Amino acid sequence: MEFDLDAVVDVINGWSAIKSGWQGFIVYLPAKDQFIELLSTVPDVRGNSQDEAIEVDARYVESTYGVSSEEIMKLRSAPAEWSFIKKR
């Protein structure tokens, strides 16, 4: 999956439901109306971790991260006005 990190809106962080024990970070790509979960493992004692990016839908963002459908509508209508939600 390729996308420009400068073109995304940081939405929320928390824990992934796709990969148990992995940290998740949701970003929104307004140009494609796309949500992406950036995943990483908790670093080991040497500081190494694994990373992945997976496209998810709004229902996943709602059910896993607790972002309401109203908040998602606000994000979609005015991405530049969104304030990042820090859960961890």
Backbone as CSV, one residue per row, in Angstrom:
resi,resn,N_x,N_y,N_z,CA_x,CA_y,CA_z,C_x,C_y,C_z
1,MET,0.838,-1.166,0.000,0.000,0.000,0.000,0.887,1.235,0.000
2,GLU,0.598,2.139,-0.926,1.375,3.367,-1.010,0.464,4.572,-0.856
3,PHE,0.910,5.534,-0.059,0.197,6.789,0.096,1.173,7.806,0.668
4,ASP,0.841,9.071,0.493,1.684,10.159,0.961,1.316,10.495,2.406
5,LEU,2.227,10.293,3.337,1.949,10.578,4.747,1.657,12.060,4.985
6,ASP,2.134,12.934,4.109,1.850,14.356,4.255,0.417,14.694,3.851
7,ALA,-0.268,13.765,3.177,-1.629,14.011,2.700,-2.694,13.422,3.612
8,VAL,-2.290,12.772,4.705,-3.270,12.139,5.584,-3.574,13.012,6.799
9,VAL,-4.699,12.703,7.424,-5.095,13.350,8.676,-4.943,12.305,9.768
10,ASP,-4.203,12.630,10.815,-4.062,11.731,11.959,-5.374,11.739,12.725
11,VAL,-5.967,10.552,12.940,-7.289,10.476,13.548,-7.222,10.078,15.017
12,ILE,-6.682,8.892,15.292,-6.702,8.359,16.656,-5.669,7.245,16.780
13,ASN,-5.197,7.018,17.995,-4.319,5.862,18.225,-4.969,4.952,19.256
14,GLY,-4.489,3.738,19.349,-5.031,2.771,20.301,-4.450,1.390,20.012
15,TRP,-5.273,0.367,20.195,-4.841,-1.011,19.968,-5.639,-1.628,18.837
16,SER,-4.971,-2.334,17.958,-5.599,-2.959,16.803,-6.495,-4.131,17.208
17,ALA,-7.580,-4.304,16.486,-8.419,-5.493,16.651,-8.061,-6.530,15.591
18,ILE,-7.297,-6.126,14.599,-6.883,-7.033,13.523,-5.693,-7.867,13.967
19,LYS,-4.757,-7.242,14.631,-3.548,-7.919,15.135,-3.488,-7.718,16.646
20,SER,-3.838,-8.727,17.369,-3.876,-8.655,18.831,-2.510,-8.277,19.410
21,GLY,-2.515,-7.296,20.308,-1.284,-6.864,20.948,-0.486,-5.844,20.148
22,TRP,-0.953,-5.503,18.952,-0.259,-4.521,18.128,-0.846,-3.138,18.389
23,GLN,-0.006,-2.136,18.367,-0.450,-0.755,18.488,-1.015,-0.306,17.148
24,GLY,-2.097,0.438,17.199,-2.715,0.927,15.969,-2.777,2.439,15.952
25,PHE,-2.760,2.978,14.763,-2.812,4.417,14.552,-3.645,4.621,13.301
26,ILE,-4.808,5.236,13.434,-5.689,5.436,12.290,-5.387,6.778,11.640
27,VAL,-5.236,6.746,10.321,-5.106,7.972,9.532,-6.203,7.964,8.473
28,TYR,-6.554,9.156,8.016,-7.597,9.321,7.007,-6.995,10.007,5.799
29,LEU,-7.240,9.454,4.622,-6.750,10.021,3.369,-7.935,10.674,2.659
30,PRO,-8.121,11.991,2.828,-9.300,12.664,2.275,-9.466,12.513,0.764
31,ALA,-8.376,12.541,0.022,-8.455,12.473,-1.439,-9.112,11.183,-1.926
32,LYS,-9.002,10.114,-1.135,-9.584,8.824,-1.514,-10.693,8.379,-0.557
33,ASP,-11.042,9.223,0.424,-12.022,8.872,1.457,-11.684,7.493,2.026
34,GLN,-10.454,7.353,2.479,-9.914,6.057,2.892,-9.330,6.144,4.305
35,PHE,-9.671,5.134,5.127,-9.070,5.005,6.452,-7.998,3.934,6.388
36,ILE,-6.864,4.195,7.028,-5.751,3.259,7.038,-5.301,3.075,8.478
37,GLU,-5.125,1.801,8.880,-4.594,1.521,10.200,-3.107,1.227,10.046
38,LEU,-2.284,2.059,10.668,-0.846,1.829,10.702,-0.584,1.008,11.958
39,LEU,0.023,-0.143,11.799,0.226,-1.081,12.899,1.700,-1.232,13.223
40,SER,1.976,-1.433,14.498,3.343,-1.776,14.890,3.304,-2.605,16.164
41,THR,4.272,-3.485,16.270,4.392,-4.272,17.486,5.037,-3.413,18.558
42,VAL,4.844,-3.804,19.791,5.544,-3.136,20.882,7.028,-3.461,20.707
43,PRO,7.912,-2.474,20.807,9.345,-2.743,20.606,9.880,-3.784,21.596
44,ASP,10.787,-4.640,21.084,11.431,-5.619,21.962,12.556,-4.933,22.740
45,VAL,13.302,-5.699,23.497,14.358,-5.121,24.346,15.440,-4.401,23.539
46,ARG,15.563,-4.735,22.270,16.554,-4.070,21.410,15.954,-2.873,20.668
47,GLY,14.653,-2.639,20.873,14.003,-1.518,20.202,13.454,-1.853,18.832
48,ASN,13.497,-3.125,18.441,12.994,-3.534,17.131,11.484,-3.755,17.193
49,SER,10.799,-3.406,16.108,9.367,-3.670,16.011,9.019,-3.951,14.557
50,GLN,7.839,-4.545,14.346,7.340,-4.809,12.999,6.264,-3.784,12.687
51,ASP,6.132,-3.411,11.423,5.148,-2.415,11.007,4.346,-2.924,9.825
52,GLU,3.074,-2.524,9.751,2.195,-2.842,8.631,1.204,-1.708,8.446
53,ALA,0.590,-1.650,7.280,-0.495,-0.708,7.004,-1.625,-1.487,6.342
54,ILE,-2.855,-1.276,6.847,-4.012,-2.006,6.346,-5.157,-1.020,6.141
55,GLU,-5.821,-1.095,4.983,-7.004,-0.269,4.767,-8.159,-0.838,5.587
56,VAL,-8.869,0.032,6.288,-10.021,-0.362,7.099,-11.195,0.538,6.726
57,ASP,-12.397,0.158,7.161,-13.552,0.993,6.871,-13.980,1.778,8.112
58,ALA,-14.941,2.677,7.923,-15.400,3.534,9.013,-16.010,2.719,10.148
59,ARG,-16.688,1.626,9.830,-17.270,0.784,10.888,-16.193,0.223,11.804
60,TYR,-15.056,-0.162,11.239,-13.935,-0.660,12.043,-13.421,0.446,12.973
61,VAL,-13.296,1.662,12.444,-12.822,2.792,13.248,-13.802,3.053,14.393
62,GLU,-15.087,2.956,14.105,-16.108,3.155,15.140,-16.036,2.059,16.207
63,SER,-16.040,0.796,15.773,-16.128,-0.309,16.735,-14.832,-0.544,17.496
64,THR,-13.703,-0.354,16.870,-12.419,-0.636,17.518,-11.892,0.555,18.312
65,TYR,-12.052,1.745,17.768,-11.455,2.929,18.386,-12.468,3.842,19.083
66,GLY,-13.749,3.553,18.916,-14.774,4.335,19.601,-15.061,5.696,19.007
67,VAL,-14.668,5.917,17.758,-14.989,7.164,17.085,-16.440,7.045,16.605
68,SER,-17.280,8.001,16.951,-18.697,7.917,16.604,-18.926,8.200,15.121
69,SER,-20.079,7.782,14.622,-20.408,8.039,13.218,-20.522,9.547,12.969
70,GLU,-20.980,10.301,13.970,-21.056,11.759,13.828,-19.656,12.363,13.693
71,GLU,-18.710,11.860,14.483,-17.333,12.354,14.385,-16.733,12.015,13.022
72,ILE,-17.041,10.841,12.511,-16.528,10.458,11.184,-17.115,11.363,10.107
73,MET,-18.394,11.702,10.227,-19.005,12.629,9.266,-18.320,13.995,9.326
74,LYS,-18.010,14.469,10.547,-17.307,15.753,10.695,-15.914,15.686,10.080
75,LEU,-15.211,14.577,10.307,-13.876,14.387,9.732,-13.939,14.431,8.213
76,ARG,-14.902,13.707,7.639,-15.027,13.671,6.180,-15.391,15.032,5.593
77,SER,-16.202,15.806,6.311,-16.647,17.092,5.765,-15.619,18.207,5.963
78,ALA,-14.789,18.098,7.010,-13.797,19.147,7.274,-12.523,18.538,7.861
79,PRO,-11.760,17.803,7.046,-10.562,17.123,7.561,-9.554,18.063,8.210
80,ALA,-9.410,19.272,7.709,-8.416,20.205,8.242,-8.757,20.669,9.657
81,GLU,-10.003,20.516,10.055,-10.431,20.954,11.389,-10.380,19.835,12.427
82,TRP,-10.005,18.632,12.018,-9.994,17.483,12.927,-8.894,17.630,13.975
83,SER,-9.210,17.255,15.210,-8.211,17.227,16.293,-7.918,15.788,16.644
84,PHE,-6.654,15.422,16.631,-6.208,14.060,16.922,-6.698,13.614,18.302
85,ILE,-7.145,12.357,18.398,-7.584,11.785,19.667,-6.506,10.828,20.152
86,LYS,-5.951,11.103,21.314,-4.889,10.256,21.871,-5.506,9.349,22.922
87,LYS,-5.485,8.023,22.649,-6.069,7.060,23.577,-5.023,6.301,24.382
88,ARG,-3.767,6.286,23.938,-2.741,5.553,24.690,-1.801,6.532,25.320
